[in-house]
Amino acid sequence: MRAYSSLLLLIAAGCASNPGTPATASRDRILATDDRVGSTIRTNDVDATRITLSATADQVFSAVTSSYAFLKIPLTHVDRALGEQGNKKFVMSRTFDGQRVSDYLNCGDDPFGGPNANSGPVTVSMVTRARALGGTSTVLETTLTGVTYKPGASTGPIYCASTGTMEKHLADMVASRLTRDQ
């Protein structure tokens, strides 16, 4: 009994000495959950897709339009009143803009085939919003999500979360167009 009590005391002391999560840790945001297998796709950088630019909303809107054209993403969703534009249903297949699709989207991994995003077509939704803050400041936000189907699998769709790379790439493209035009 004494050995058992000592073991419990050791375990309790080990748990108590765990520093836990640092106070500066980012907040997690759940993007998708698969209840059948218990997996969850999370992102921990909620504000990574939001930047403020020193330009009017009209200037930013035009720069976004030309950036989408450069990326060869047809604009099928344009709402000038909301400052939104993008495409809610286009396909990336294995590579996009010279990068692997898995650099942009996390669709999970196949233990035998690697990242699911690189194994077949991924239907993607990408929408960018330019919202005026007043004067010559505009907030730019991009939302990127995707869904793919594993060839030959009957498990249904695989939902994909953004890695943040495409949003940053687009923001850099927009910012460079704004500085070039000034």
C-alpha positions as CSV (number, residue, x, y, z in Angstrom):
1,M,0.0,0.0,0.0
2,R,2.9,2.3,0.8
3,A,4.4,1.8,-2.6
4,Y,1.1,2.6,-4.2
5,S,0.7,5.8,-2.3
6,S,4.3,6.8,-3.2
7,L,3.5,6.2,-6.9
8,L,0.4,8.3,-6.7
9,L,2.3,11.1,-5.0
10,L,5.0,11.0,-7.7
11,I,2.4,11.1,-10.5
12,A,0.6,14.0,-8.8
13,A,3.8,15.9,-8.4
14,G,4.7,15.4,-12.0
15,C,1.4,16.8,-13.1
16,A,1.6,19.7,-10.8
17,S,5.0,20.7,-12.1
18,N,3.9,20.8,-15.7
19,P,4.1,24.5,-16.8
20,G,1.1,24.0,-19.1
21,T,0.4,26.2,-22.1
22,P,2.3,29.5,-22.1
23,A,0.2,32.6,-21.8
24,T,1.3,33.9,-25.2
25,A,0.0,30.9,-27.1
26,S,-2.3,31.6,-30.0
27,R,-6.0,30.7,-29.7
28,D,-7.0,27.6,-31.6
29,R,-9.9,27.8,-34.0
30,I,-11.6,24.6,-35.2
31,L,-12.2,24.6,-38.9
32,A,-13.6,21.1,-39.4
33,T,-14.4,18.0,-37.3
34,D,-15.0,14.5,-38.5
35,D,-17.1,12.8,-35.8
36,R,-16.7,9.4,-37.4
37,V,-13.0,9.2,-36.8
38,G,-12.6,11.9,-34.2
39,S,-10.1,14.1,-36.2
40,T,-10.2,17.8,-36.1
41,I,-8.6,20.4,-38.4
42,R,-7.4,23.5,-36.5
43,T,-5.7,26.7,-37.2
44,N,-4.0,28.7,-34.5
45,D,-3.4,32.1,-36.2
46,V,-6.8,33.6,-36.5
47,D,-5.6,37.0,-37.7
48,A,-3.0,35.8,-40.2
49,T,-5.3,36.5,-43.2
50,R,-6.1,40.1,-42.2
51,I,-3.7,43.0,-43.1
52,T,-4.2,46.8,-43.2
53,L,-3.0,48.6,-46.3
54,S,-2.4,52.3,-46.8
55,A,-4.7,52.7,-49.8
56,T,-8.3,53.4,-50.6
57,A,-10.7,50.5,-50.8
58,D,-11.1,51.2,-54.6
59,Q,-7.3,51.0,-55.1
60,V,-7.1,47.7,-53.1
61,F,-10.1,46.3,-55.0
62,S,-8.4,47.0,-58.3
63,A,-5.1,45.4,-57.1
64,V,-7.0,42.3,-55.9
65,T,-8.7,42.0,-59.3
66,S,-5.3,42.1,-61.1
67,S,-3.8,39.7,-58.6
68,Y,-6.5,37.1,-59.2
69,A,-5.9,37.5,-63.0
70,F,-2.2,36.9,-62.5
71,L,-3.0,33.8,-60.5
72,K,-5.4,32.7,-63.3
73,I,-8.3,32.5,-60.9
74,P,-11.5,33.5,-62.7
75,L,-13.5,36.0,-60.7
76,T,-17.0,34.4,-60.5
77,H,-18.0,36.2,-57.3
78,V,-17.9,40.1,-57.3
79,D,-19.8,42.2,-54.9
80,R,-18.4,45.7,-55.1
81,A,-20.7,47.0,-52.3
82,L,-19.2,44.6,-49.9
83,G,-15.7,44.9,-51.4
84,E,-15.7,41.1,-52.1
85,Q,-14.4,39.2,-55.0
86,G,-13.2,35.7,-55.6
87,N,-14.2,32.3,-56.8
88,K,-16.2,30.0,-54.7
89,K,-15.6,26.9,-56.8
90,F,-12.4,26.4,-58.8
91,V,-10.1,23.4,-59.0
92,M,-6.4,23.1,-58.0
93,S,-4.9,19.8,-59.1
94,R,-1.5,18.7,-57.5
95,T,0.2,22.1,-58.1
96,F,-0.9,25.7,-58.2
97,D,1.2,28.8,-59.1
98,G,4.3,26.6,-59.0
99,Q,3.7,25.2,-55.6
100,R,2.3,21.9,-54.3
101,V,-1.4,22.3,-53.3
102,S,-0.5,21.0,-49.9
103,D,1.6,24.2,-49.4
104,Y,-1.8,26.1,-49.5
105,L,-4.3,23.5,-48.1
106,N,-4.1,20.9,-45.4
107,C,-6.4,18.0,-46.4
108,G,-4.8,15.5,-44.1
109,D,-2.3,12.8,-45.1
110,D,-2.6,9.3,-46.6
111,P,-0.2,7.1,-44.8
112,F,0.9,5.5,-48.2
113,G,0.4,8.4,-50.6
114,G,1.4,11.6,-48.7
115,P,-0.7,14.7,-48.5
116,N,-4.2,14.3,-49.8
117,A,-4.1,17.8,-51.3
118,N,-1.4,16.6,-53.8
119,S,-3.1,13.3,-54.8
120,G,-6.0,14.7,-56.9
121,P,-8.2,17.7,-57.6
122,V,-9.2,19.9,-54.8
123,T,-12.3,22.1,-55.2
124,V,-11.4,25.5,-53.7
125,S,-13.2,28.5,-52.5
126,M,-11.2,31.7,-52.2
127,V,-12.8,35.1,-51.5
128,T,-11.1,38.3,-50.7
129,R,-12.7,41.3,-49.0
130,A,-11.4,44.9,-49.1
131,R,-13.0,47.0,-46.3
132,A,-12.4,50.7,-45.9
133,L,-11.3,51.8,-42.5
134,G,-11.6,55.5,-43.4
135,G,-9.2,57.9,-45.1
136,T,-6.6,55.9,-47.0
137,S,-6.6,52.7,-44.9
138,T,-8.2,49.4,-46.0
139,V,-8.4,46.0,-44.4
140,L,-7.8,43.1,-46.7
141,E,-9.0,39.6,-45.7
142,T,-8.9,36.4,-47.7
143,T,-10.7,33.2,-46.9
144,L,-9.5,30.0,-48.5
145,T,-11.0,26.5,-48.0
146,G,-11.2,23.4,-50.0
147,V,-12.7,19.9,-50.3
148,T,-11.3,16.8,-52.1
149,Y,-12.4,13.3,-52.7
150,K,-10.0,10.5,-52.2
151,P,-9.9,8.4,-55.4
152,G,-11.3,5.0,-54.9
153,A,-12.3,5.7,-51.3
154,S,-15.9,5.6,-50.1
155,T,-15.4,7.7,-47.1
156,G,-16.8,10.9,-48.6
157,P,-15.3,14.3,-48.9
158,I,-12.1,15.4,-47.2
159,Y,-12.3,19.0,-46.0
160,C,-9.3,21.1,-46.2
161,A,-8.1,24.0,-44.1
162,S,-5.8,26.7,-45.3
163,T,-2.2,26.8,-44.2
164,G,-2.2,30.7,-44.6
165,T,0.4,30.6,-47.4
166,M,-2.0,31.6,-50.2
167,E,-3.5,34.4,-48.2
168,K,-0.1,35.8,-47.5
169,H,1.0,35.4,-51.1
170,L,-2.1,37.2,-52.3
171,A,-1.7,40.0,-49.7
172,D,2.0,40.5,-50.8
173,M,0.9,40.6,-54.5
174,V,-1.8,43.2,-53.7
175,A,0.7,45.3,-51.6
176,S,3.3,45.2,-54.4
177,R,0.7,46.4,-57.0
178,L,-0.3,49.3,-54.7
179,T,3.3,50.5,-54.3
180,R,4.0,50.1,-58.0
181,D,1.0,52.2,-58.9
182,Q,1.8,55.1,-56.5
